[in-house]
């Protein structure tokens, strides 16, 4: 299955190159490519609660919701 898929992908790549050979393009340098982190950077929500205990509970709730692999019910 893997070999058959590899052959199909190679054929598709050749067909793409042939079909788009007439389109003028400039090569893209790797320095021009924008890189981003693969892990999302989560921000804490604003603290709308005036008391420190309520703010702590809100942060704990947010932590439980965003913990990796933690099931949320």
N, CA, C and O atoms as a Tinker XYZ file with bonds, in Angstrom:
   292  protein
     1  N      0.832000   -1.187000    0.000000    73     2
     2  CA     0.000000    0.000000    0.000000    64     1     3
     3  C      0.885000    1.263000    0.000000    63     2     4     5
     4  O      0.631000    2.220000   -0.732000    81     3
     5  N      1.931000    1.234000    0.845000    73     3     6
     6  CA     2.826000    2.392000    0.945000    64     5     7
     7  C      3.530000    2.638000   -0.395000    63     6     8     9
     8  O      3.643000    3.781000   -0.839000    81     7
     9  N      4.002000    1.563000   -1.035000    73     7    10
    10  CA     4.703000    1.709000   -2.305000    64     9    11
    11  C      3.764000    2.232000   -3.395000    63    10    12    13
    12  O      4.157000    3.062000   -4.215000    81    11
    13  N      2.534000    1.744000   -3.398000    73    11    14
    14  CA     1.569000    2.198000   -4.401000    64    13    15
    15  C      1.258000    3.674000   -4.208000    63    14    16    17
    16  O      1.143000    4.414000   -5.185000    81    15
    17  N      1.122000    4.105000   -2.977000    73    15    18
    18  CA     0.838000    5.521000   -2.702000    64    17    19
    19  C      2.030000    6.392000   -3.078000    63    18    20    21
    20  O      1.853000    7.496000   -3.594000    81    19
    21  N      3.229000    5.910000   -2.826000    73    19    22
    22  CA     4.432000    6.660000   -3.190000    64    21    23
    23  C      4.504000    6.859000   -4.705000    63    22    24    25
    24  O      4.839000    7.944000   -5.180000    81    23
    25  N      4.185000    5.798000   -5.460000    73    23    26
    26  CA     4.194000    5.903000   -6.926000    64    25    27
    27  C      3.148000    6.915000   -7.383000    63    26    28    29
    28  O      3.426000    7.728000   -8.264000    81    27
    29  N      1.950000    6.878000   -6.798000    73    27    30
    30  CA     0.894000    7.819000   -7.190000    64    29    31
    31  C      1.288000    9.256000   -6.860000    63    30    32    33
    32  O      1.031000   10.165000   -7.650000    81    31
    33  N      1.914000    9.471000   -5.691000    73    31    34
    34  CA     2.346000   10.817000   -5.326000    64    33    35
    35  C      3.443000   11.318000   -6.251000    63    34    36    37
    36  O      3.453000   12.490000   -6.628000    81    35
    37  N      4.370000   10.435000   -6.620000    73    35    38
    38  CA     5.428000   10.824000   -7.559000    64    37    39
    39  C      4.847000   11.194000   -8.918000    63    38    40    41
    40  O      5.263000   12.178000   -9.530000    81    39
    41  N      3.885000   10.405000   -9.387000    73    39    42
    42  CA     3.244000   10.719000  -10.668000    64    41    43
    43  C      2.489000   12.044000  -10.592000    63    42    44    45
    44  O      2.517000   12.830000  -11.540000    81    43
    45  N      1.824000   12.291000   -9.486000    73    43    46
    46  CA     1.099000   13.549000   -9.322000    64    45    47
    47  C      2.059000   14.726000   -9.279000    63    46    48    49
    48  O      1.749000   15.791000   -9.813000    81    47
    49  N      3.220000   14.555000   -8.653000    73    47    50
    50  CA     4.205000   15.639000   -8.591000    64    49    51
    51  C      4.734000   15.962000   -9.978000    63    50    52    53
    52  O      4.914000   17.131000  -10.317000    81    51
    53  N      4.984000   14.937000  -10.781000    73    51    54
    54  CA     5.465000   15.163000  -12.142000    64    53    55
    55  C      4.385000   15.855000  -12.975000    63    54    56    57
    56  O      4.674000   16.784000  -13.728000    81    55
    57  N      3.146000   15.398000  -12.835000    73    55    58
    58  CA     2.045000   16.017000  -13.577000    64    57    59
    59  C      1.879000   17.480000  -13.180000    63    58    60    61
    60  O      1.626000   18.330000  -14.034000    81    59
    61  N      2.017000   17.770000  -11.915000    73    59    62
    62  CA     1.912000   19.160000  -11.443000    64    61    63
    63  C      3.018000   20.013000  -12.057000    63    62    64    65
    64  O      2.761000   21.120000  -12.529000    81    63
    65  N      4.233000   19.505000  -12.051000    73    63    66
    66  CA     5.356000   20.249000  -12.625000    64    65    67
    67  C      5.133000   20.511000  -14.116000    63    66    68    69
    68  O      5.407000   21.609000  -14.602000    81    67
    69  N      4.643000   19.515000  -14.832000    73    67    70
    70  CA     4.402000   19.678000  -16.269000    64    69    71
    71  C      3.284000   20.688000  -16.501000    63    70    72    73
    72  O      3.399000   21.553000  -17.370000    81    71
    73  N      2.212000   20.584000  -15.734000    73    71    74
    74  CA     1.049000   21.459000  -15.936000    64    73    75
    75  C      1.311000   22.900000  -15.516000    63    74    76    77
    76  O      0.626000   23.805000  -15.993000    81    75
    77  N      2.267000   23.136000  -14.653000    73    75    78
    78  CA     2.521000   24.497000  -14.181000    64    77    79
    79  C      3.861000   25.052000  -14.670000    63    78    80    81
    80  O      4.304000   26.097000  -14.194000    81    79
    81  N      4.503000   24.372000  -15.604000    73    79    82
    82  CA     5.812000   24.814000  -16.086000    64    81    83
    83  C      5.740000   26.158000  -16.788000    63    82    84    85
    84  O      6.727000   26.894000  -16.793000    81    83
    85  N      4.616000   26.499000  -17.374000    73    83    86
    86  CA     4.492000   27.749000  -18.111000    64    85    87
    87  C      4.234000   28.955000  -17.209000    63    86    88    89
    88  O      4.281000   30.090000  -17.683000    81    87
    89  N      3.969000   28.740000  -15.948000    73    87    90
    90  CA     3.668000   29.830000  -15.022000    64    89    91
    91  C      4.986000   30.371000  -14.457000    63    90    92    93
    92  O      5.729000   29.633000  -13.809000    81    91
    93  N      5.281000   31.657000  -14.698000    73    91    94
    94  CA     6.533000   32.206000  -14.170000    64    93    95
    95  C      6.439000   32.415000  -12.649000    63    94    96    97
    96  O      5.509000   33.052000  -12.154000    81    95
    97  N      7.391000   31.882000  -11.943000    73    95    98
    98  CA     7.448000   32.059000  -10.491000    64    97    99
    99  C      8.879000   32.345000  -10.080000    63    98   100   101
   100  O      9.831000   31.979000  -10.770000    81    99
   101  N      9.008000   33.005000   -8.946000    73    99   102
   102  CA    10.325000   33.247000   -8.380000    64   101   103
   103  C     10.551000   32.262000   -7.246000    63   102   104   105
   104  O      9.621000   31.971000   -6.494000    81   103
   105  N     11.751000   31.749000   -7.106000    73   103   106
   106  CA    12.015000   30.824000   -6.007000    64   105   107
   107  C     11.848000   31.531000   -4.659000    63   106   108   109
   108  O     12.145000   32.718000   -4.523000    81   107
   109  N     11.383000   30.798000   -3.698000    73   107   110
   110  CA    11.182000   31.339000   -2.357000    64   109   111
   111  C     12.350000   30.908000   -1.484000    63   110   112   113
   112  O     12.664000   29.721000   -1.390000    81   111
   113  N     12.987000   31.879000   -0.849000    73   111   114
   114  CA    14.086000   31.569000    0.056000    64   113   115
   115  C     13.557000   31.163000    1.422000    63   114   116   117
   116  O     12.530000   31.670000    1.871000    81   115
   117  N     14.250000   30.259000    2.073000    73   115   118
   118  CA    13.805000   29.811000    3.391000    64   117   119
   119  C     13.831000   30.938000    4.415000    63   118   120   121
   120  O     13.103000   30.887000    5.406000    81   119
   121  N     14.651000   31.947000    4.192000    73   119   122
   122  CA    14.700000   33.071000    5.124000    64   121   123
   123  C     13.428000   33.900000    5.049000    63   122   124   125
   124  O     13.094000   34.612000    5.997000    81   123
   125  N     12.711000   33.814000    3.922000    73   123   126
   126  CA    11.481000   34.578000    3.752000    64   125   127
   127  C     10.260000   33.885000    4.357000    63   126   128   129
   128  O      9.190000   34.484000    4.465000    81   127
   129  N     10.424000   32.637000    4.746000    73   127   130
   130  CA     9.298000   31.874000    5.278000    64   129   131
   131  C      9.081000   32.266000    6.743000    63   130   132   133
   132  O     10.023000   32.317000    7.534000    81   131
   133  N      7.846000   32.534000    7.076000    73   131   134
   134  CA     7.500000   32.892000    8.452000    64   133   135
   135  C      7.299000   31.611000    9.242000    63   134   136   137
   136  O      6.560000   30.721000    8.820000    81   135
   137  N      7.947000   31.523000   10.371000    73   135   138
   138  CA     7.779000   30.340000   11.210000    64   137   139
   139  C      6.945000   30.696000   12.432000    63   138   140   141
   140  O      7.059000   31.791000   12.984000    81   139
   141  N      6.124000   29.775000   12.835000    73   139   142
   142  CA     5.291000   29.963000   14.014000    64   141   143
   143  C      5.439000   28.747000   14.911000    63   142   144   145
   144  O      5.819000   27.666000   14.460000    81   143
   145  N      5.144000   28.932000   16.140000    73   143   146
   146  CA     5.206000   27.847000   17.096000    64   145   147
   147  C      4.074000   26.866000   16.824000    63   146   148   149
   148  O      2.954000   27.277000   16.521000    81   147
   149  N      4.358000   25.580000   16.930000    73   147   150
   150  CA     3.328000   24.577000   16.716000    64   149   151
   151  C      2.425000   24.419000   17.928000    63   150   152   153
   152  O      1.304000   23.924000   17.813000    81   151
   153  N      2.909000   24.834000   19.080000    73   151   154
   154  CA     2.078000   24.751000   20.272000    64   153   155
   155  C      1.400000   26.099000   20.470000    63   154   156   157
   156  O      2.067000   27.133000   20.468000    81   155
   157  N      0.095000   26.097000   20.639000    73   155   158
   158  CA    -0.595000   27.374000   20.817000    64   157   159
   159  C     -0.197000   28.038000   22.128000    63   158   160   161
   160  O     -0.033000   27.377000   23.153000    81   159
   161  N     -0.048000   29.322000   22.076000    73   159   162
   162  CA     0.292000   30.080000   23.269000    64   161   163
   163  C     -1.006000   30.594000   23.886000    63   162   164   165
   164  O     -1.624000   31.527000   23.374000    81   163
   165  N     -1.399000   29.986000   24.970000    73   163   166
   166  CA    -2.646000   30.361000   25.608000    64   165   167
   167  C     -2.419000   31.535000   26.553000    63   166   168   169
   168  O     -1.412000   31.611000   27.256000    81   167
   169  N     -3.366000   32.427000   26.547000    73   167   170
   170  CA    -3.287000   33.567000   27.438000    64   169   171
   171  C     -4.346000   33.407000   28.512000    63   170   172   173
   172  O     -5.446000   32.916000   28.257000    81   171
   173  N     -4.001000   33.819000   29.689000    73   171   174
   174  CA    -4.974000   33.773000   30.770000    64   173   175
   175  C     -6.074000   34.798000   30.516000    63   174   176   177
   176  O     -5.814000   35.902000   30.037000    81   175
   177  N     -7.295000   34.418000   30.841000    73   175   178
   178  CA    -8.374000   35.396000   30.670000    64   177   179
   179  C     -8.223000   36.522000   31.686000    63   178   180   181
   180  O     -7.584000   36.338000   32.722000    81   179
   181  N     -8.796000   37.666000   31.404000    73   179   182
   182  CA    -8.712000   38.764000   32.368000    64   181   183
   183  C     -9.399000   38.368000   33.669000    63   182   184   185
   184  O    -10.297000   37.526000   33.682000    81   183
   185  N     -8.967000   38.985000   34.751000    73   183   186
   186  CA    -9.515000   38.650000   36.064000    64   185   187
   187  C    -10.675000   39.588000   36.400000    63   186   188   189
   188  O    -10.458000   40.684000   36.918000    81   187
   189  N    -11.912000   39.160000   36.106000    73   187   190
   190  CA   -13.036000   40.037000   36.384000    64   189   191
   191  C    -13.478000   40.006000   37.851000    63   190   192   193
   192  O    -14.314000   40.807000   38.266000    81   191
   193  N    -12.921000   39.092000   38.622000    73   191   194
   194  CA   -13.348000   38.955000   40.010000    64   193   195
   195  C    -12.496000   39.845000   40.915000    63   194   196   197
   196  O    -11.270000   39.845000   40.810000    81   195
   197  N    -13.136000   40.595000   41.793000    73   195   198
   198  CA   -12.413000   41.568000   42.602000    64   197   199
   199  C    -11.635000   40.955000   43.773000    63   198   200   201
   200  O    -10.676000   41.559000   44.253000    81   199
   201  N    -12.030000   39.777000   44.232000    73   199   202
   202  CA   -11.353000   39.213000   45.402000    64   201   203
   203  C    -10.244000   38.269000   44.966000    63   202   204   205
   204  O    -10.349000   37.632000   43.918000    81   203
   205  N     -9.188000   38.171000   45.754000    73   203   206
   206  CA    -8.087000   37.270000   45.408000    64   205   207
   207  C     -8.517000   35.799000   45.358000    63   206   208   209
   208  O     -8.002000   35.040000   44.537000    81   207
   209  N     -9.433000   35.394000   46.204000    73   207   210
   210  CA    -9.872000   33.998000   46.220000    64   209   211
   211  C    -10.629000   33.672000   44.937000    63   210   212   213
   212  O    -10.410000   32.619000   44.337000    81   211
   213  N    -11.521000   34.574000   44.511000    73   211   214
   214  CA   -12.269000   34.351000   43.285000    64   213   215
   215  C    -11.334000   34.325000   42.083000    63   214   216   217
   216  O    -11.519000   33.515000   41.176000    81   215
   217  N    -10.344000   35.190000   42.064000    73   215   218
   218  CA    -9.375000   35.209000   40.966000    64   217   219
   219  C     -8.562000   33.913000   40.949000    63   218   220   221
   220  O     -8.280000   33.366000   39.883000    81   219
   221  N     -8.187000   33.424000   42.138000    73   219   222
   222  CA    -7.443000   32.164000   42.236000    64   221   223
   223  C     -8.287000   31.010000   41.699000    63   222   224   225
   224  O     -7.780000   30.162000   40.964000    81   223
   225  N     -9.564000   30.971000   42.059000    73   223   226
   226  CA   -10.441000   29.914000   41.571000    64   225   227
   227  C    -10.607000   29.995000   40.056000    63   226   228   229
   228  O    -10.674000   28.966000   39.383000    81   227
   229  N    -10.671000   31.188000   39.528000    73   227   230
   230  CA   -10.786000   31.344000   38.077000    64   229   231
   231  C     -9.518000   30.851000   37.381000    63   230   232   233
   232  O     -9.601000   30.159000   36.366000    81   231
   233  N     -8.354000   31.198000   37.912000    73   231   234
   234  CA    -7.097000   30.724000   37.323000    64   233   235
   235  C     -7.000000   29.207000   37.406000    63   234   236   237
   236  O     -6.530000   28.570000   36.464000    81   235
   237  N     -7.435000   28.617000   38.515000    73   235   238
   238  CA    -7.410000   27.164000   38.659000    64   237   239
   239  C     -8.341000   26.511000   37.639000    63   238   240   241
   240  O     -7.993000   25.499000   37.030000    81   239
   241  N     -9.508000   27.085000   37.459000    73   239   242
   242  CA   -10.454000   26.563000   36.471000    64   241   243
   243  C     -9.844000   26.625000   35.068000    63   242   244   245
   244  O     -9.944000   25.666000   34.303000    81   243
   245  N     -9.221000   27.739000   34.737000    73   243   246
   246  CA    -8.583000   27.893000   33.428000    64   245   247
   247  C     -7.465000   26.873000   33.263000    63   246   248   249
   248  O     -7.311000   26.285000   32.193000    81   247
   249  N     -6.689000   26.664000   34.313000    73   247   250
   250  CA    -5.582000   25.693000   34.273000    64   249   251
   251  C     -6.111000   24.281000   34.020000    63   250   252   253
   252  O     -5.527000   23.525000   33.244000    81   251
   253  N     -7.208000   23.934000   34.672000    73   251   254
   254  CA    -7.789000   22.607000   34.474000    64   253   255
   255  C     -8.312000   22.433000   33.054000    63   254   256   257
   256  O     -8.210000   21.348000   32.482000    81   255
   257  N     -8.868000   23.489000   32.487000    73   255   258
   258  CA    -9.404000   23.402000   31.132000    64   257   259
   259  C     -8.303000   23.308000   30.081000    63   258   260   261
   260  O     -8.504000   22.690000   29.035000    81   259
   261  N     -7.153000   23.906000   30.337000    73   259   262
   262  CA    -6.107000   23.955000   29.322000    64   261   263
   263  C     -4.985000   22.958000   29.550000    63   262   264   265
   264  O     -4.057000   22.896000   28.743000    81   263
   265  N     -5.036000   22.180000   30.616000    73   263   266
   266  CA    -3.981000   21.193000   30.881000    64   265   267
   267  C     -3.977000   20.156000   29.774000    63   266   268   269
   268  O     -5.032000   19.701000   29.334000    81   267
   269  N     -2.795000   19.788000   29.330000    73   267   270
   270  CA    -2.662000   18.853000   28.214000    64   269   271
   271  C     -3.164000   17.467000   28.619000    63   270   272   273
   272  O     -2.719000   16.888000   29.609000    81   271
   273  N     -4.090000   16.963000   27.834000    73   271   274
   274  CA    -4.584000   15.613000   28.056000    64   273   275
   275  C     -5.579000   15.486000   29.187000    63   274   276   277
   276  O     -6.020000   14.376000   29.488000    81   275
   277  N     -5.942000   16.566000   29.812000    73   275   278
   278  CA    -6.880000   16.481000   30.931000    64   277   279
   279  C     -8.303000   16.419000   30.409000    63   278   280   281
   280  O     -8.732000   17.299000   29.663000    81   279
   281  N     -9.036000   15.386000   30.796000    73   279   282
   282  CA   -10.432000   15.315000   30.358000    64   281   283
   283  C    -11.265000   16.364000   31.090000    63   282   284   285
   284  O    -11.086000   16.591000   32.287000    81   283
   285  N    -12.161000   16.986000   30.368000    73   283   286
   286  CA   -13.033000   18.002000   30.947000    64   285   287
   287  C    -14.452000   17.470000   30.882000    63   286   288   289
   288  O    -14.932000   17.055000   29.827000    81   287
   289  N    -15.114000   17.491000   32.031000    73   287   290
   290  CA   -16.501000   16.999000   32.031000    64   289   291
   291  C    -17.474000   18.117000   32.280000    63   290   292
   292  O    -18.683000   17.888000   32.314000    81   291
